[in-house]
Amino acid sequence: ANGIRLEYETFGNPTRPPLLLIMGLGGQLIHWPDEFCQALARAGHYVIRYDNRDSGLSSRVEYPWKIGLVRASAASWLGLPIRAPYTLDDMADDALGLLDALKLSKVHVVGISMGGMIGQILAARHPERVKTFVSLMSSSGNPRLPGPSFKLRVRLATPPILTDRESAIRYSMETLRLIGSPKYPADEKTLRAKTERSFDRSGFSTGLARQTLAIIASGNRVSRLKQITAPTLIIHGSDDPLIPVAAAYDLARHIPGAQLTVIPGMGHDLPAPLLPQLVDLILSHVRESEVSPSQQPVHGAWLPATAPPCTPDAGDDSAEADGAPV
């Protein structure tokens, strides 16, 4: 699709309404938790998750020049042109190519972080292909918005020294702790298991810098947001240290008719205790677009395979956290 190869997986019945999940910066399709995808499929959706270009098992993009992210950020601030191997528009074309390959004419789109940015472009440029849009912890690229916390700024500006599997895993775990949800911290065992799975599937994330450059080169998307006609739900954590919650209010101001839900104690991850709430929010939003105002949306679709049909308490601090990198 679009000149590259994309790795994808599906859940559920292909005849059911399709729902496309777009992952964030440096993330892989497995960072959409399996139980999250299964819950959406059990609720009656054909769920598609995929690796963006330069991540996971999808194509790596060759680029002959050294990537200087600090210089690119400065150029962006000054309004100067930025040379990049691709932009978010190209990544939106990747998503469109995947939909074409799967013969899906119109889908519900859920994008997280950078995936939300890709979803914005897809919904703005191809309104006929996007039935509803859910933006998770994302941003418009508005330069007036506050940026990451100081600790994250320092970390993002300092290239890591990754010499082997263990050093890469430790670095990833430390980063996930910094961006994680304060109210739902990931336990060490779960965090390591997820990080090891990610590394063993794809190795070092060599495409991270190129994806970051794509975000910088794509600039401010505020003027494009008004072109989004799909019913839009914005979900953001109140304690997101990577993309502060001000970005959510900014999106809500500029996307026509958008609804906003801010989740207390949530950072820039997908903690397990919040997955039922996130599933219910997405399903309610999707169903409200499909039923008449007199009909009520269906809730309680979170049915873990190992538990009886009930919705766990999303506010239970004793529950284990997930910590999927985005």
C-alpha positions in Angstrom: 0.0 0.0 0.0 1.3 3.5 -1.0 4.6 2.0 -2.1 5.4 0.2 1.2 4.4 -3.0 3.0 2.2 -2.8 6.1 1.8 -5.5 8.8 -1.7 -5.7 10.1 -3.9 -7.9 12.3 -7.7 -8.2 12.6 -10.2 -9.2 15.3 -13.8 -10.2 14.8 -16.1 -10.8 11.9 -15.2 -9.1 8.6 -18.9 -8.5 7.9 -19.3 -6.3 10.9 -18.7 -2.5 11.0 -14.9 -1.9 10.7 -12.9 0.0 13.2 -9.3 1.0 12.4 -6.8 1.5 15.2 -3.8 3.8 14.4 -0.8 3.6 16.8 1.4 6.4 18.0 5.0 7.4 17.8 7.4 4.4 17.8 4.6 2.1 18.8 3.7 -1.2 17.3 0.3 -2.8 16.7 0.8 -5.0 19.8 0.7 -1.8 21.9 -3.0 -1.8 21.4 -3.8 -4.3 24.2 -5.2 -7.6 23.0 -8.0 -7.4 25.6 -8.9 -3.9 24.3 -9.2 -5.1 20.7 -11.1 -8.3 21.7 -13.6 -6.2 23.7 -14.3 -4.0 20.7 -14.7 -7.1 18.5 -17.0 -8.8 20.9 -19.2 -5.7 20.8 -19.7 -6.2 17.1 -16.8 -4.6 15.3 -14.2 -5.8 12.8 -11.1 -4.4 14.4 -7.9 -3.7 12.4 -4.6 -2.7 14.0 -1.4 -2.2 12.0 2.2 -1.2 12.2 2.9 2.3 10.9 5.8 2.6 8.4 9.1 2.6 10.2 7.7 0.6 13.2 7.1 -3.0 14.0 7.1 -5.3 11.0 6.1 -2.8 8.4 8.6 -1.3 5.9 11.5 0.8 7.1 12.1 4.0 5.0 15.7 4.6 3.9 16.9 8.2 4.4 20.5 9.2 3.5 20.8 12.3 5.6 21.4 12.6 9.3 18.3 13.5 11.2 18.8 16.5 13.5 15.6 16.9 15.5 16.7 19.9 17.5 17.5 21.8 14.3 14.3 20.7 12.7 12.3 21.9 15.7 14.0 25.3 15.5 13.3 25.5 11.8 9.7 24.7 12.4 9.4 27.4 15.1 10.9 29.9 12.6 8.6 28.8 9.8 11.5 27.5 7.7 11.2 24.5 5.4 12.1 21.1 6.8 13.5 18.2 4.7 11.9 14.9 5.8 11.7 11.5 4.3 7.9 11.6 4.7 5.1 13.5 6.5 2.0 12.7 8.4 0.1 13.1 5.1 2.1 10.2 3.7 1.2 8.1 6.8 -2.4 9.0 6.3 -2.1 7.7 2.8 -0.7 4.5 4.2 -3.8 4.0 6.3 -6.0 4.8 3.2 -4.0 2.2 1.2 -4.6 -0.4 3.9 -8.4 0.3 3.8 -8.3 0.0 0.0 -6.5 -3.3 0.2 -9.0 -4.6 2.7 -11.9 -3.3 0.5 -13.3 -1.2 3.4 -15.1 1.8 2.1 -15.9 3.6 5.4 -14.5 2.9 8.9 -14.6 4.1 12.4 -11.1 5.5 13.3 -9.4 5.5 16.6 -6.0 7.1 16.7 -3.6 7.5 19.7 -1.0 10.2 20.0 0.7 10.4 16.6 -2.0 8.0 15.4 -4.5 10.7 16.4 -2.7 13.2 14.2 -2.8 10.7 11.3 -6.5 10.2 12.0 -7.1 14.0 11.8 -5.5 14.2 8.4 -7.4 11.1 7.2 -10.7 12.5 8.4 -10.1 16.0 7.0 -8.9 14.8 3.6 -11.2 11.8 3.1 -14.4 12.5 5.0 -16.2 9.9 2.8 -14.0 7.2 4.3 -14.3 8.1 8.0 -17.6 7.4 9.8 -16.5 8.5 13.3 -13.3 9.6 14.8 -11.8 9.1 18.3 -8.7 11.0 19.2 -6.7 9.6 22.2 -4.1 11.8 23.9 -3.3 13.7 20.7 -2.6 17.3 19.5 -3.2 19.7 16.6 0.5 20.7 16.3 -0.5 24.2 17.5 2.9 25.8 18.5 1.2 27.9 21.2 0.4 24.7 23.2 2.5 23.7 26.2 5.0 20.9 25.4 6.3 17.9 27.3 7.5 18.1 30.9 11.1 19.2 31.5 12.2 15.6 32.3 10.8 14.4 29.0 12.3 17.3 27.0 15.7 16.3 28.3 15.2 12.7 27.5 13.8 13.3 24.0 16.7 15.6 23.2 19.4 13.1 24.4 19.9 10.1 22.1 20.1 6.9 24.0 23.1 4.5 24.0 21.6 1.1 23.2 24.2 -1.6 22.9 22.1 -4.7 23.5 18.7 -6.1 24.3 18.9 -5.4 28.0 19.9 -1.7 27.6 17.1 -1.1 25.1 14.6 -2.7 27.4 15.7 -0.7 30.4 15.6 2.5 28.4 12.1 1.8 27.2 10.9 0.9 30.7 12.3 4.2 32.1 10.6 6.2 29.3 7.3 4.4 30.0 7.5 5.3 33.6 8.0 8.9 32.8 4.9 9.1 30.5 2.7 6.7 32.5 -0.5 7.5 34.4 0.2 8.7 38.0 -3.0 7.1 39.3 -2.4 3.8 37.5 1.3 3.0 37.7 2.5 -0.1 35.9 4.0 -2.8 38.1 7.6 -3.8 37.2 6.7 -7.4 36.1 4.0 -6.3 33.7 6.0 -3.4 32.3 9.1 -5.6 31.6 7.0 -8.3 30.0 5.4 -5.8 27.6 8.7 -4.2 26.8 10.4 -7.5 26.2 7.6 -8.5 23.8 8.0 -5.3 21.9 11.8 -5.6 21.5 11.7 -9.3 20.6 9.1 -8.6 17.9 10.9 -5.7 16.2 14.3 -4.9 17.9 15.6 -1.4 18.1 13.2 1.3 17.1 15.3 2.8 14.3 12.3 4.6 12.8 11.5 6.6 15.8 13.5 9.7 14.7 12.0 9.6 11.2 8.5 9.5 12.6 9.3 12.4 14.9 10.7 14.3 12.0 7.4 13.6 10.1 5.4 15.2 13.0 7.7 18.3 13.1 7.6 18.7 9.3 3.8 18.4 9.2 3.5 21.5 11.4 0.3 23.2 12.6 -2.9 21.4 11.6 -5.4 23.8 13.2 -6.6 25.1 9.8 -7.3 21.6 8.6 -9.4 20.5 11.7 -12.4 22.5 10.5 -12.6 20.1 7.5 -13.4 17.2 9.8 -17.1 16.3 9.4 -17.1 12.9 11.1 -18.5 12.9 14.7 -15.5 13.3 16.9 -14.7 12.2 20.4 -11.5 13.5 22.1 -10.2 11.5 25.1 -7.2 12.8 27.1 -5.6 12.2 30.5 -5.6 15.1 33.0 -1.9 14.2 33.9 -0.4 13.6 30.5 3.3 14.7 30.7 4.1 14.2 27.0 1.1 16.0 25.4 -0.5 18.1 28.2 -4.3 18.2 28.4 -4.4 21.7 27.0 -4.0 20.0 23.6 -7.3 18.3 24.1 -9.2 21.5 24.7 -7.5 23.0 21.6 -8.7 20.1 19.5 -12.2 20.5 20.9 -12.3 24.2 20.0 -11.3 23.5 16.4 -13.0 20.3 15.3 -16.7 21.1 14.6 -19.0 19.5 17.1 -16.3 17.5 18.9 -17.0 16.1 22.3 -14.3 16.0 25.0 -13.7 13.6 27.9 -10.8 14.2 30.3 -9.9 11.2 32.5 -8.4 12.1 35.9 -5.1 10.5 36.8 -4.4 9.3 33.3 -1.1 10.0 31.6 0.2 9.1 28.2 -0.5 5.3 28.2 -3.2 2.7 28.3 -3.4 1.5 31.8 -5.4 -1.8 32.3 -7.8 -0.3 34.9 -8.9 2.3 32.3 -9.4 -0.1 29.4 -13.1 -0.8 30.2 -13.8 2.9 30.4 -12.1 3.6 27.2 -13.9 0.8 25.4 -17.3 2.0 26.7 -16.5 5.6 25.6 -15.5 4.5 22.1 -18.5 2.2 21.7 -21.0 4.8 23.0 -19.6 7.4 20.6 -19.8 4.9 17.6 -23.3 3.8 18.5 -24.6 7.4 19.0 -23.6 8.0 15.4 -25.6 5.0 14.2 -28.9 5.2 16.2 -31.7 7.8 16.5 -31.5 10.3 19.4 -34.4 8.4 21.2 -32.3 5.2 21.4 -29.8 4.7 24.1 -26.2 3.6 23.5 -25.2 0.2 24.7 -22.7 0.1 27.5 -20.9 -2.7 29.3 -19.2 -4.4 26.4 -16.0 -5.1 28.4 -16.2 -8.9 28.9 -12.7 -10.3 29.8 -12.5 -14.0 28.7 -11.4 -15.1 32.2 -14.0 -13.1 34.1 -17.8 -13.2 34.4 -19.9 -10.7 32.4 -19.3 -7.5 34.4 -17.6 -4.2 34.0 -14.6 -3.8 36.3 -14.3 -0.6 38.4 -12.1 1.7 36.4 -11.3 3.7 39.5 -9.9 0.8 41.5 -6.4 1.8 42.4 -5.5 -1.8 43.4 -5.9 -3.1 39.8 -2.8 -3.8 37.7 -1.8 -1.2 35.1 -0.8 -1.8 31.5 1.7 0.8 30.3 1.6 0.3 26.5 4.2 2.6 24.9 2.8 5.2 22.5 
